């Protein structure tokens, strides 16, 4: 383990699989303490718990909370355990929303579906950020990062509610980057290419989306969770101090076509 981020904490919202877990693995290897909030059934916890054991074996402190990150009581319980001015990274990787079409004979998206998805995958980022600021938890050059996707600006079947949530994330990112800069906070989004995570596989027709993404990608392969984790790590380094208010695309050029 490298001790690049010794005594610094990374808060990962949605870190038991996919992009969040890959990022946790990368940061633990570089000495960052981790606080992982996730929502999983007990029967599915064993692989995650084994990962956590490996993180601790690297010499970092790890706190885990199998709770709903959308609830205010979870937010307060988690962040009240973090020392002041010690958060170096708040990473929003929550994938909780409706993946349904706007028009269906049986189950169309409703305004309630939109509201739930935007709250979970968008506005919750602001809630966690504001509480951390109000309680002086961020260190002087902390990173505030959320995962977005190409679906933020393109119409993808069954992706309408998630697309609205991603657009909300990016609007929040721009505003927080401008208004929280005097606090030293660097706020950005990372736009991953198509990645075969559990949340992606829940999208109807995900196999066709993956095949098309591989075809249009200049490297003819899909983005891997580790690719995205590497980008988050780079944004956490001091060399990235001057990156604020941007969407960093990590897709091997997939979105060029």
C-alpha positions as MATLAB code, in Angstrom:
seq = 'XXXXXXXXXXXXXXXXXXXXXXXXXXXXXXXXXXXXXXXXXXXXXXXXXXXXXXXXXXXXXXXXXXXXXXXXXXXXXXXXXXXXXXXXXXXXXXXXXXXXXXXXXXXXXXXXXXXXXXXXXXXXXXXXXXXXXXXXXXXXXXXXXXXXXXXXXXXXXXXXXXXXXXXXXXXXXXXXXXXXXXXXXXXXXXXXXXXXXXXXXXXXXXXXXXXXXXXXXXXXXXXXXXXXXXXXXXXXXXXXXXXXXXXXXXXXXXXXX';
ca = [
       0.000    0.000    0.000;
       1.133    3.522   -0.809;
       0.468    6.174    1.842;
      -0.360    8.989   -0.531;
      -3.627    9.829    1.234;
      -2.691    8.987    4.801;
      -5.199   10.257    7.425;
      -7.628   11.324    4.702;
     -11.108    9.915    4.255;
     -13.073    8.992    1.160;
     -16.854    8.817    1.502;
     -18.308    6.568   -1.199;
     -22.071    6.546   -1.649;
     -22.866    3.302   -3.432;
     -19.605    1.445   -2.967;
     -20.402   -2.257   -2.700;
     -20.039   -3.021   -6.412;
     -19.336   -1.522   -9.825;
     -17.655    1.857  -10.137;
     -17.877    2.663   -6.432;
     -16.201   -0.559   -5.316;
     -13.474   -0.296   -7.960;
     -12.747    3.229   -6.746;
     -12.657    2.092   -3.125;
     -10.138   -0.594   -4.074;
      -7.929    1.918   -5.896;
      -7.972    4.487   -3.096;
      -7.376    1.924   -0.359;
      -4.260    0.862   -2.242;
      -3.043    4.453   -1.958;
      -3.706    4.807    1.748;
      -7.080    6.549    1.888;
      -9.436    5.598    4.725;
     -12.861    4.642    3.442;
     -16.437    5.112    4.547;
     -18.689    3.093    2.245;
     -22.454    3.502    2.256;
     -24.350    0.832    0.353;
     -27.694   -0.933    0.248;
     -27.577   -4.710   -0.142;
     -29.480   -7.743    1.030;
     -27.661   -9.800    3.642;
     -27.425  -12.770    1.302;
     -25.424  -10.734   -1.200;
     -22.939   -9.238    1.244;
     -20.218  -11.917    1.309;
     -18.213  -10.744   -1.759;
     -18.290   -7.152   -0.515;
     -17.235   -8.117    2.995;
     -14.258  -10.018    1.581;
     -13.232   -6.885   -0.319;
     -13.467   -4.840    2.869;
     -11.206   -7.323    4.648;
      -8.634   -6.863    1.887;
      -8.839   -3.075    2.237;
      -8.188   -3.311    5.973;
      -5.268   -5.644    5.309;
      -3.737   -2.757    3.359;
      -3.612   -0.787    6.611;
      -6.491    1.634    6.027;
      -9.496    2.219    8.236;
     -12.825    1.191    6.703;
     -16.322    1.964    7.936;
     -19.322    0.400    6.183;
     -23.005    1.231    6.475;
     -25.618   -1.011    4.893;
     -28.251    1.713    4.950;
     -30.292    3.858    2.594;
     -28.062    6.815    1.641;
     -31.130    8.829    0.639;
     -32.408    9.085    4.210;
     -31.376   12.074    6.319;
     -30.798    9.887    9.381;
     -28.277    7.782    7.442;
     -26.454   10.878    6.265;
     -26.155   12.225    9.802;
     -25.171    8.881   11.335;
     -22.397    8.334    8.793;
     -20.885   11.799    8.703;
     -21.016   12.266   12.461;
     -18.388    9.504   12.689;
     -15.898   11.347   10.460;
     -13.267   13.668   12.020;
     -13.451   17.335   11.099;
     -11.515   18.495    8.031;
     -10.609   14.916    7.099;
     -12.800   14.200    4.058;
     -10.687   14.384    0.930;
     -13.278   12.787   -1.348;
     -17.050   12.631   -1.426;
     -17.999   10.310   -4.276;
     -21.621    9.976   -5.381;
     -22.136    6.595   -7.049;
     -25.768    5.909   -6.173;
     -27.683    3.839   -8.727;
     -31.267    3.745   -7.515;
     -33.987    4.630   -9.967;
     -36.614    3.616  -12.479;
     -35.611    2.136  -15.824;
     -38.938    2.077  -17.666;
     -40.216    3.540  -20.925;
     -42.331    6.661  -21.159;
     -44.912    4.735  -23.165;
     -45.971    1.240  -22.218;
     -49.203   -0.725  -22.125;
     -48.362   -2.038  -18.682;
     -45.844    0.119  -16.814;
     -44.929    3.602  -18.058;
     -42.740    6.104  -16.225;
     -44.707    8.382  -13.941;
     -43.853   11.749  -12.442;
     -43.378    9.924   -9.139;
     -40.791    7.637  -10.780;
     -38.974   10.745  -12.005;
     -39.084   12.388   -8.583;
     -37.744    9.312   -6.773;
     -34.965    8.796   -9.312;
     -33.888   12.446   -9.414;
     -33.846   12.592   -5.615;
     -31.802    9.401   -5.263;
     -29.392    9.783   -8.167;
     -29.180   13.567   -8.259;
     -30.277   15.765   -5.384;
     -28.922   13.468   -2.671;
     -25.428   14.566   -3.740;
     -26.242   18.102   -2.641;
     -27.622   16.915    0.712;
     -24.418   15.055    1.592;
     -22.242   17.923    0.391;
     -24.113   20.555    2.368;
     -24.035   18.559    5.611;
     -20.294   17.969    5.246;
     -19.742   21.703    4.688;
     -21.954   22.732    7.578;
     -20.022   20.431    9.903;
     -16.541   21.395    8.643;
     -15.713   17.887    7.442;
     -13.957   18.616    4.142;
     -10.207   19.158    4.131;
      -8.892   22.382    2.535;
      -8.600   20.922   -0.994;
     -11.282   18.256   -0.959;
     -12.779   16.622   -4.033;
     -16.518   16.361   -4.631;
     -17.252   13.961   -7.501;
     -20.331   12.318   -9.022;
     -20.684    9.734  -11.766;
     -22.675   10.767  -14.816;
     -23.204    9.131  -18.207;
     -23.679    9.867  -21.877;
     -27.390    9.386  -21.287;
     -27.393   12.845  -19.696;
     -27.884   14.335  -23.167;
     -29.070   11.471  -25.372;
     -32.397    9.671  -25.542;
     -31.825    6.034  -24.600;
     -34.708    3.551  -24.310;
     -35.885    3.085  -20.695;
     -33.381    5.690  -19.466;
     -35.617    8.765  -19.197;
     -35.729    9.082  -15.411;
     -32.022    8.306  -14.985;
     -31.177   10.780  -17.752;
     -33.048   13.497  -15.850;
     -31.135   12.585  -12.695;
     -27.790   12.777  -14.507;
     -28.718   16.169  -15.952;
     -29.507   17.273  -12.404;
     -26.107   16.031  -11.248;
     -24.326   18.076  -13.884;
     -26.317   21.220  -13.106;
     -25.468   20.765   -9.435;
     -21.818   20.208  -10.326;
     -21.554   23.514  -12.169;
     -23.227   25.446   -9.383;
     -21.264   23.802   -6.574;
     -18.000   24.252   -8.475;
     -18.651   27.993   -8.669;
     -20.147   28.613   -5.233;
     -18.033   26.248   -3.126;
     -14.676   27.124   -4.657;
     -13.980   29.749   -1.934;
     -14.154   26.843    0.547;
     -11.422   25.000   -1.360;
     -13.804   22.343   -2.670;
     -13.176   21.019   -6.192;
     -16.396   19.687   -7.758;
     -16.484   17.596  -10.928;
     -18.351   14.804  -12.695;
     -16.855   11.713  -14.290;
     -18.692   10.445  -17.364;
     -17.960    6.767  -17.783;
     -18.443    4.904  -21.020;
     -20.765    1.921  -21.112;
     -19.642   -0.348  -18.282;
     -21.211   -3.712  -17.483;
     -22.039   -3.106  -13.830;
     -24.984   -4.571  -11.948;
     -26.942   -1.337  -12.314;
     -26.290   -1.236  -16.068;
     -27.479   -4.813  -16.478;
     -30.815   -3.858  -14.925;
     -31.568   -1.631  -17.925;
     -33.841   -3.485  -20.368;
     -31.883   -4.209  -23.540;
     -28.531   -3.627  -21.861;
     -26.935   -6.390  -23.940;
     -27.780   -4.515  -27.143;
     -26.499   -1.239  -25.677;
     -23.218   -2.928  -24.742;
     -22.798   -4.449  -28.181;
     -23.402   -1.095  -29.873;
     -20.986    0.676  -27.492;
     -18.258   -1.837  -28.268;
     -18.817   -1.321  -31.980;
     -18.593    2.481  -31.839;
     -15.675    2.596  -29.404;
     -12.360    3.266  -31.221;
     -10.784    0.466  -29.180;
     -13.809   -1.820  -29.723;
     -14.078   -2.649  -26.064;
     -16.169   -1.532  -23.115;
     -15.068    0.713  -20.299;
     -13.995   -1.209  -17.196;
     -14.726   -0.122  -13.606;
     -10.979    0.116  -13.045;
     -10.690    2.688  -15.844;
     -13.139    4.936  -14.023;
     -11.515    4.317  -10.642;
      -8.189    5.422  -12.097;
      -9.774    8.705  -13.216;
     -11.163    9.394   -9.745;
      -7.760    8.669   -8.263;
      -6.146   11.138  -10.676;
      -8.661   13.829   -9.692;
      -7.783   13.234   -6.027;
      -4.080   13.941   -6.575;
      -2.628   17.382   -5.970;
      -1.772   17.685   -9.668;
      -5.545   17.969  -10.265;
      -5.982   20.934   -7.905;
      -6.927   23.238  -10.795;
      -9.635   21.002  -12.236;
     -13.006   22.297  -11.114;
     -16.447   22.375  -12.697;
     -15.876   19.963  -15.545;
     -17.201   16.666  -16.858;
     -14.262   14.305  -17.345;
     -15.120   11.755  -20.024;
     -13.602    8.317  -19.409;
     -14.737    6.129  -22.295;
     -11.784    5.522  -24.621;
     -13.357    7.814  -27.195;
     -16.692    5.995  -27.314;
     -18.738    9.206  -27.251;
     -16.883   10.647  -30.263;
     -19.036    8.638  -32.668;
];
